[in-house]
Structure formats: structure tokens, C-alpha cells
Amino acid sequence: MLGNLIGGFITIIVGTSLIGTVADQIVSAQAGNVTGAASTILGLTTLFFAMGIMSAGLAVTAQGLRAAGMIGM
């Protein structure tokens, strides 16, 4: 249980520390020859990355709590 909780928190910490790097790379990619819908979708990549990190950390933490019997199915 404790390992899953720590794993979830580490996932969140590493992911949030990488959000700045991902955002910088997205901005530099948009400075190239990207226009229209492709630019809009590229701009949303940071949001999708943050949502993925959040859901991965939440899933690992919930799995640990479920194994400990603290939350139900």
C-alpha cells in the first residue's frame, strides 16, 4: 500500500516538474510553420500531458488504497 502511494506521489512530482519543459517545447514547435487546427491541437498538448500525469498518479494511488481496503470498488 505504502509503495503504491509513494509511487503515485513520485509520478505526480516528476510529471509536474516536466510540465515546464513540455510547455517550452510546444511554444518552440508552434513558432515553426504550424498554422490552423494543427497549432490549436499542438497548444493543447500541455493540457493533455497534465491530465495524463494526474490520471496516472490518481490511478496508482487508488490502487494502493483499494489494496489496503480503504476504498471500495
Biotite code that builds the C-alpha atoms (Angstrom):
import biotite.structure as struc

atoms = struc.array([
    struc.Atom([0.000, 0.000, 0.000], chain_id="A", res_id=1, res_name="MET", atom_name="CA", element="C"),
    struc.Atom([2.658, 2.493, 1.013], chain_id="A", res_id=2, res_name="LEU", atom_name="CA", element="C"),
    struc.Atom([4.691, 1.686, -2.097], chain_id="A", res_id=3, res_name="GLY", atom_name="CA", element="C"),
    struc.Atom([1.738, 2.476, -4.338], chain_id="A", res_id=4, res_name="ASN", atom_name="CA", element="C"),
    struc.Atom([1.072, 5.748, -2.539], chain_id="A", res_id=5, res_name="LEU", atom_name="CA", element="C"),
    struc.Atom([4.710, 6.787, -2.817], chain_id="A", res_id=6, res_name="ILE", atom_name="CA", element="C"),
    struc.Atom([4.734, 5.716, -6.476], chain_id="A", res_id=7, res_name="GLY", atom_name="CA", element="C"),
    struc.Atom([1.684, 7.875, -7.145], chain_id="A", res_id=8, res_name="GLY", atom_name="CA", element="C"),
    struc.Atom([3.239, 10.885, -5.487], chain_id="A", res_id=9, res_name="PHE", atom_name="CA", element="C"),
    struc.Atom([6.537, 10.385, -7.338], chain_id="A", res_id=10, res_name="ILE", atom_name="CA", element="C"),
    struc.Atom([4.618, 10.176, -10.621], chain_id="A", res_id=11, res_name="THR", atom_name="CA", element="C"),
    struc.Atom([2.893, 13.460, -9.850], chain_id="A", res_id=12, res_name="ILE", atom_name="CA", element="C"),
    struc.Atom([6.113, 15.181, -8.742], chain_id="A", res_id=13, res_name="ILE", atom_name="CA", element="C"),
    struc.Atom([8.127, 14.080, -11.786], chain_id="A", res_id=14, res_name="VAL", atom_name="CA", element="C"),
    struc.Atom([5.274, 14.920, -14.140], chain_id="A", res_id=15, res_name="GLY", atom_name="CA", element="C"),
    struc.Atom([4.756, 18.387, -12.721], chain_id="A", res_id=16, res_name="THR", atom_name="CA", element="C"),
    struc.Atom([8.463, 19.096, -12.901], chain_id="A", res_id=17, res_name="SER", atom_name="CA", element="C"),
    struc.Atom([8.397, 18.208, -16.609], chain_id="A", res_id=18, res_name="LEU", atom_name="CA", element="C"),
    struc.Atom([5.386, 20.366, -17.483], chain_id="A", res_id=19, res_name="ILE", atom_name="CA", element="C"),
    struc.Atom([7.569, 23.463, -17.913], chain_id="A", res_id=20, res_name="GLY", atom_name="CA", element="C"),
    struc.Atom([9.877, 21.652, -20.320], chain_id="A", res_id=21, res_name="THR", atom_name="CA", element="C"),
    struc.Atom([6.947, 20.290, -22.310], chain_id="A", res_id=22, res_name="VAL", atom_name="CA", element="C"),
    struc.Atom([5.342, 23.744, -22.478], chain_id="A", res_id=23, res_name="ALA", atom_name="CA", element="C"),
    struc.Atom([8.603, 25.320, -23.682], chain_id="A", res_id=24, res_name="ASP", atom_name="CA", element="C"),
    struc.Atom([8.964, 22.710, -26.416], chain_id="A", res_id=25, res_name="GLN", atom_name="CA", element="C"),
    struc.Atom([5.357, 23.254, -27.502], chain_id="A", res_id=26, res_name="ILE", atom_name="CA", element="C"),
    struc.Atom([5.933, 27.004, -27.801], chain_id="A", res_id=27, res_name="VAL", atom_name="CA", element="C"),
    struc.Atom([9.078, 26.479, -29.841], chain_id="A", res_id=28, res_name="SER", atom_name="CA", element="C"),
    struc.Atom([7.257, 23.993, -32.080], chain_id="A", res_id=29, res_name="ALA", atom_name="CA", element="C"),
    struc.Atom([4.441, 26.488, -32.650], chain_id="A", res_id=30, res_name="GLN", atom_name="CA", element="C"),
    struc.Atom([6.986, 29.106, -33.693], chain_id="A", res_id=31, res_name="ALA", atom_name="CA", element="C"),
    struc.Atom([7.706, 26.984, -36.762], chain_id="A", res_id=32, res_name="GLY", atom_name="CA", element="C"),
    struc.Atom([5.469, 26.581, -39.778], chain_id="A", res_id=33, res_name="ASN", atom_name="CA", element="C"),
    struc.Atom([2.373, 25.340, -37.895], chain_id="A", res_id=34, res_name="VAL", atom_name="CA", element="C"),
    struc.Atom([-0.956, 27.056, -38.502], chain_id="A", res_id=35, res_name="THR", atom_name="CA", element="C"),
    struc.Atom([-4.670, 26.497, -38.103], chain_id="A", res_id=36, res_name="GLY", atom_name="CA", element="C"),
    struc.Atom([-6.045, 23.417, -36.421], chain_id="A", res_id=37, res_name="ALA", atom_name="CA", element="C"),
    struc.Atom([-2.608, 21.842, -36.066], chain_id="A", res_id=38, res_name="ALA", atom_name="CA", element="C"),
    struc.Atom([-1.460, 24.802, -33.978], chain_id="A", res_id=39, res_name="SER", atom_name="CA", element="C"),
    struc.Atom([-4.554, 24.583, -31.793], chain_id="A", res_id=40, res_name="THR", atom_name="CA", element="C"),
    struc.Atom([-4.104, 20.877, -31.145], chain_id="A", res_id=41, res_name="ILE", atom_name="CA", element="C"),
    struc.Atom([-0.396, 21.393, -30.515], chain_id="A", res_id=42, res_name="LEU", atom_name="CA", element="C"),
    struc.Atom([-1.293, 24.079, -27.975], chain_id="A", res_id=43, res_name="GLY", atom_name="CA", element="C"),
    struc.Atom([-3.500, 21.596, -26.125], chain_id="A", res_id=44, res_name="LEU", atom_name="CA", element="C"),
    struc.Atom([-0.669, 19.080, -25.777], chain_id="A", res_id=45, res_name="THR", atom_name="CA", element="C"),
    struc.Atom([0.420, 20.572, -22.433], chain_id="A", res_id=46, res_name="THR", atom_name="CA", element="C"),
    struc.Atom([-3.114, 20.157, -21.104], chain_id="A", res_id=47, res_name="LEU", atom_name="CA", element="C"),
    struc.Atom([-3.260, 16.543, -22.249], chain_id="A", res_id=48, res_name="PHE", atom_name="CA", element="C"),
    struc.Atom([0.141, 15.885, -20.676], chain_id="A", res_id=49, res_name="PHE", atom_name="CA", element="C"),
    struc.Atom([-1.007, 17.352, -17.356], chain_id="A", res_id=50, res_name="ALA", atom_name="CA", element="C"),
    struc.Atom([-4.230, 15.327, -17.451], chain_id="A", res_id=51, res_name="MET", atom_name="CA", element="C"),
    struc.Atom([-2.267, 12.155, -18.183], chain_id="A", res_id=52, res_name="GLY", atom_name="CA", element="C"),
    struc.Atom([0.080, 12.748, -15.259], chain_id="A", res_id=53, res_name="ILE", atom_name="CA", element="C"),
    struc.Atom([-2.869, 13.461, -12.980], chain_id="A", res_id=54, res_name="MET", atom_name="CA", element="C"),
    struc.Atom([-4.770, 10.357, -14.018], chain_id="A", res_id=55, res_name="SER", atom_name="CA", element="C"),
    struc.Atom([-1.693, 8.116, -13.746], chain_id="A", res_id=56, res_name="ALA", atom_name="CA", element="C"),
    struc.Atom([-0.906, 9.353, -10.242], chain_id="A", res_id=57, res_name="GLY", atom_name="CA", element="C"),
    struc.Atom([-4.534, 9.049, -9.202], chain_id="A", res_id=58, res_name="LEU", atom_name="CA", element="C"),
    struc.Atom([-4.814, 5.511, -10.580], chain_id="A", res_id=59, res_name="ALA", atom_name="CA", element="C"),
    struc.Atom([-1.673, 4.312, -8.796], chain_id="A", res_id=60, res_name="VAL", atom_name="CA", element="C"),
    struc.Atom([-2.794, 5.915, -5.522], chain_id="A", res_id=61, res_name="THR", atom_name="CA", element="C"),
    struc.Atom([-6.322, 4.495, -5.812], chain_id="A", res_id=62, res_name="ALA", atom_name="CA", element="C"),
    struc.Atom([-4.919, 1.040, -6.496], chain_id="A", res_id=63, res_name="GLN", atom_name="CA", element="C"),
    struc.Atom([-2.847, 1.244, -3.313], chain_id="A", res_id=64, res_name="GLY", atom_name="CA", element="C"),
    struc.Atom([-5.818, 2.413, -1.255], chain_id="A", res_id=65, res_name="LEU", atom_name="CA", element="C"),
    struc.Atom([-8.017, -0.306, -2.741], chain_id="A", res_id=66, res_name="ARG", atom_name="CA", element="C"),
    struc.Atom([-5.427, -2.962, -1.872], chain_id="A", res_id=67, res_name="ALA", atom_name="CA", element="C"),
    struc.Atom([-5.422, -1.688, 1.706], chain_id="A", res_id=68, res_name="ALA", atom_name="CA", element="C"),
    struc.Atom([-9.215, -1.837, 1.852], chain_id="A", res_id=69, res_name="GLY", atom_name="CA", element="C"),
    struc.Atom([-9.617, 1.892, 2.424], chain_id="A", res_id=70, res_name="MET", atom_name="CA", element="C"),
    struc.Atom([-11.816, 2.436, -0.636], chain_id="A", res_id=71, res_name="ILE", atom_name="CA", element="C"),
    struc.Atom([-14.330, 0.101, -2.216], chain_id="A", res_id=72, res_name="GLY", atom_name="CA", element="C"),
    struc.Atom([-14.711, -0.961, -5.792], chain_id="A", res_id=73, res_name="MET", atom_name="CA", element="C"),
])
